[in-house]
Amino acid sequence: MTGPGPLVVVGDVLLDRDVRGVVDRLAPDAPVPVVDVTADLARPGGAGLAAAVAARTGCDVVLVTALGTDEASDTVREALRGRVRLVELPLDGTLPVKTRVLAGSGPLVRIDRGGGTVGPVPPDVPDVLAGASAVLVADYGRGTADALRPLLADAARHAPVVWDPHPRGGPPVRGARLVTPNAAEAAALSPGDGHALAEHARRGAELAERWNAVSVVVTLGDRGALLTRPKSPAPMLVPVPYPATGDPCGAGDCFAALAAVAFAQGALPEEAVQRAVAGAAAFVAAGGASDPDLWRGRGRSRPLPPVAADAFALARSVRAAGGTVVATGGCFDLLHAGHVGLLDSARRIGDCLVVCVNSDASLRRLKGPGRPLTPLEDRIKVLAALGSVDAVVPFEEDMPLTLLDALRPDVWVKGGDYSAEALPEAGLLRRWGGQTVVLPYLDGRSTTSLADRAARAAAGARRAP
């Protein structure tokens, strides 16, 4: 059962270095590129990155990890100071350092050095884990998770445990709420033929049963994530909300961190995976672990908005980051293919999508007696579950003009065959430099036509002998 305690991240911290440069010639003594260095950046990796991502949501985070007396360990301490609380195990040796040399669109080479042995567990660690609202194990196979394995097994009995495995690490403890291997890791652990979704689903279910885990999610990169359970023939595929092009380094750490934050807030596995997929896509699109905003400043940044977050806080945070706020509105009484297509297209226009939805009284005035068919609370829940929707906010008027004046989106989207400039919202949007656009709507799809068709079918069934 979750409580008010912190999210506890347990695992191996690394120091990640990115040496960026420009290549425009080969070396005279060998056919290898010469990199003229333009930037040399160091940041926490592994469990350190996961803890930083989790803390960025506003969650209270404690990181239990092994650090030494070397320069790399000191660099990690300084980078995490003011972001997370550190509980240190001694490290006999040096912290692992992974250096990527990047030029153009990707890395040229990676250089690994360092490593050490994890020492004894400090006496305060059991109390830290006992008070956790959730536990994330970022296991990079370097000894921290193994040193705490009995304590982690106890923690799984009272708090959700998210386990991010590694080929060099051990299996998750029994009862882990969610295990997060990527497709390659799952294939190595459960060999089989092909990379079809059915094969990923088989691997996930087999691993969940082998590990006695509540669920296993196989992350599939730009295809999303596949949530599986032991012996379950019906996995849930969560697609990415939009194509995210960028540096994928650290996306797995981000996914596991955001899933753990969701569990700490009381989410179910399905909800946690949806939030993690959306957050990981945004993370990659922003530049991944090398995004300077991730490490800029001290302390916690503004919390990342969950699905169905407060629309106004979401709009402020997106605008503060230089993004585009998109909004659309309607009744959404019976969600159908026309709605879904419109929302998907609207989300691709900007960096977030706020859906303004008519209240029950507003809808009844517009559509007449017998409406709504679906009450407002259910309509909000259904809309918020869509991967394209970032926030939902209801309004009481016939048109959301007051709401739009407070929200001030950059783009207002309507579906239909009328002129954007003829819409009453267009003049309002112009006051703050916003734009009204019309997107094509699927012909023959409407709530009214669906309701009429259902009524005719029901009447025909009653007349049938």
Sequence and secondary structure as in RCSB ss.txt:
>XXXX:A:sequence
MTGPGPLVVVGDVLLDRDVRGVVDRLAPDAPVPVVDVTADLARPGGAGLAAAVAARTGCDVVLVTALGTDEASDT
VREALRGRVRLVELPLDGTLPVKTRVLAGSGPLVRIDRGGGTVGPVPPDVPDVLAGASAVLVADYGRGTADALRP
LLADAARHAPVVWDPHPRGGPPVRGARLVTPNAAEAAALSPGDGHALAEHARRGAELAERWNAVSVVVTLGDRGA
LLTRPKSPAPMLVPVPYPATGDPCGAGDCFAALAAVAFAQGALPEEAVQRAVAGAAAFVAAGGASDPDLWRGRGR
SRPLPPVAADAFALARSVRAAGGTVVATGGCFDLLHAGHVGLLDSARRIGDCLVVCVNSDASLRRLKGPGRPLTP
LEDRIKVLAALGSVDAVVPFEEDMPLTLLDALRPDVWVKGGDYSAEALPEAGLLRRWGGQTVVLPYLDGRSTTSL
ADRAARAAAGARRAP
>XXXX:A:secstr
   SS EEEEE EEEEEEEEEEEEEE TTSS EEEEEEEEEEEEEEHHHHHHHHHHTT  EEEEEEE SSHHHHH
HHHHHTTTSEEEEEEEEEEEEEEEEEEETTEEEEEEEEEEEEE    TTHHHHHHT SEEEEE  SSSHHHHTHH
HHHHHTTTS EEEE  TTS    TT SEE  BHHHHHHHS  S   HHHHHHHHHHHHHHHT S EEEE GGG E
EEE TT S  EEE  SS   S  TTHHHHHHHHHHHHHHTT  HHHHHHHHHHHHHHHHHTTGGG HHHHSSSS 
 S    TT  HHHHHHHHHHTT  EEEEEE  SS  HHHHHHHHHHHTTSSEEEEEEE HHHHHHHH TT  SS 
HHHHHHHHHTSTT SEEEEE SSS HHHHHHH  SEEEEESSS GGGSHHHHHHHTTT EEEEE   TT  HHHH
HHHHHHHHHHHHH  
